[in-house]
């Protein structure tokens, strides 16, 4: 897995020491409100980190831990996964883009900066010609990030008995 640096961020592999910050992030209602039904437990946060590592090992893509370059502070997690979701239309086999930032880092443009960097990596390294992302229709901030990164609404569907917007993005010419 490659480390990616932007002007303000470093996207790097997760390490065991990321658990406390990741758990704090996934326990924050401002963070999980549009993603999960309830806060993550420490065990769920640890399983998530292990799953990220597993994606890199098995799929050759996954999630990066995101940190501020200037401080080393944990900002969040950005990357790709194939969660084998039971959703229509099926997205199995397609890299699903996702991002989550600790609430202390909301509103700074970090999501857009990190997502664009991850997508630039994807355009060079992923065999798929497109990626998707699923966003709660009430999550205006994430929809804005997706659209700035080149995603377009492709389907209105349901996931886990909740309305979900499925966005798609074609690979940019490289």
C-alpha positions in Angstrom: 0.0 0.0 0.0 1.3 3.4 -1.0 1.4 6.4 1.3 -0.2 9.4 -0.4 0.5 13.0 0.6 -1.4 16.1 -0.3 -0.7 19.7 0.8 -2.2 19.1 4.2 -2.8 15.3 4.6 -1.0 12.0 4.7 -3.0 8.9 3.7 -1.1 5.9 5.2 -1.7 2.3 6.3 -3.5 1.8 9.5 -1.5 0.7 12.6 -2.7 -0.8 15.8 -2.2 2.5 17.6 -5.0 4.0 15.4 -7.5 2.1 17.4 -8.2 4.7 20.1 -8.7 7.6 17.6 -10.8 5.4 15.3 -13.0 4.2 18.1 -13.5 7.8 19.3 -14.4 8.8 15.8 -16.9 6.0 15.3 -18.4 6.6 18.7 -19.2 10.3 17.9 -22.9 10.9 17.0 -21.8 13.7 14.6 -19.8 11.1 12.7 -21.9 7.9 12.7 -25.4 9.6 12.4 -25.5 9.1 8.6 -23.6 5.9 8.4 -24.5 3.6 11.3 -27.6 3.0 13.5 -25.5 3.3 16.7 -22.0 4.1 17.9 -19.4 1.5 17.2 -17.9 -0.5 20.1 -14.2 -0.8 20.5 -14.3 -4.3 19.2 -16.2 -3.2 16.1 -13.7 -0.4 15.5 -10.9 -3.0 15.8 -12.6 -5.3 13.4 -13.0 -2.4 11.0 -9.3 -1.7 11.1 -8.5 -5.4 10.5 -11.0 -5.4 7.6 -9.1 -2.5 6.0 -5.9 -4.5 6.2 -7.7 -7.5 4.8 -8.9 -5.5 1.9 -5.4 -4.5 1.0 -4.1 -8.1 1.4 -6.9 -9.7 -0.7 -8.2 -7.0 -3.0 -5.1 -4.8 -3.5 -7.2 -1.8 -2.4 -8.6 -0.6 0.9 -8.8 2.3 3.4 -6.1 4.6 4.5 -5.8 6.3 7.9 -5.7 10.0 7.3 -3.6 12.3 9.4 -2.7 16.0 9.3 0.8 16.3 7.9 1.6 19.3 10.1 0.6 17.7 13.4 0.3 14.0 12.8 -3.2 14.1 14.3 -5.6 11.4 13.2 -8.2 13.0 10.8 -10.2 10.0 9.7 -10.4 7.1 7.1 -10.7 7.2 3.4 -10.5 4.5 0.8 -12.2 1.7 -1.1 -13.8 -1.6 -0.2 -16.0 -4.4 -1.6 -18.2 -5.1 1.4 -20.3 -7.6 -0.6 -23.4 -5.6 0.2 -26.8 -7.0 -0.6 -28.1 -4.0 -2.5 -29.9 -3.5 -5.8 -28.4 -2.8 -8.2 -25.5 -4.9 -7.2 -22.1 -3.3 -6.6 -20.2 -6.6 -5.9 -16.8 -6.5 -7.5 -16.8 -2.7 -7.8 -14.6 -0.6 -5.5 -16.9 1.3 -3.2 -15.4 4.7 -2.1 -15.9 5.8 1.5 -14.7 8.5 3.8 -15.3 9.4 7.4 -13.6 12.2 9.4 -13.5 12.9 13.1 -15.9 15.8 13.8 -13.0 18.0 15.0 -11.9 18.0 11.3 -15.2 18.7 9.6 -15.6 21.8 7.6 -11.9 22.2 6.7 -12.0 20.7 3.2 -10.1 17.6 4.3 -12.7 15.2 2.9 -12.5 16.7 -0.5 -8.7 16.8 -0.5 -8.4 13.2 0.7 -11.0 11.8 -1.6 -9.5 13.5 -4.6 -6.1 12.1 -3.7 -7.5 8.6 -3.2 -9.3 8.8 -6.5 -6.1 9.9 -8.3 -4.5 6.7 -6.9 -7.5 4.6 -8.0 -7.4 6.0 -11.5 -3.8 4.7 -11.8 -4.1 1.4 -9.9 -7.6 -0.1 -9.9 -8.6 -2.3 -12.8 -12.2 -1.2 -12.6 -13.2 1.6 -14.9 -15.6 3.0 -12.3 -16.2 3.3 -8.6 -19.3 3.8 -6.5 -20.3 5.3 -3.2 -23.4 5.0 -1.1 -24.6 8.1 0.8 -27.5 8.8 3.1 -29.7 11.3 1.1 -29.8 13.5 4.2 -26.0 13.8 4.3 -25.6 17.0 2.3 -21.9 17.4 3.2 -20.9 14.0 1.8 -23.1 14.5 -1.3 -21.2 17.7 -1.9 -17.8 16.0 -1.5 -18.9 13.2 -3.9 -20.1 15.6 -6.5 -16.9 17.8 -6.3 -14.9 14.5 -6.8 -16.8 13.7 -10.0 -19.5 11.3 -8.6 -23.0 11.6 -10.1 -26.2 10.2 -8.7 -26.9 6.9 -10.5 -29.6 5.2 -8.4 -31.9 5.9 -5.6 -32.2 2.6 -3.7 -32.4 1.1 -0.2 -29.8 -0.4 2.1 -30.6 -1.8 5.5 -34.2 -0.7 5.1 -33.1 3.0 4.7 -33.1 5.2 1.6 -29.7 5.3 0.0 -28.2 7.3 -2.9 -25.8 5.4 -5.1 -23.3 7.5 -6.9 -20.9 6.4 -9.7 -17.7 7.9 -11.1 -15.9 6.8 -14.2 -12.1 6.7 -14.2 -10.6 9.9 -15.3 -8.3 9.8 -18.3 -4.7 9.4 -17.1 
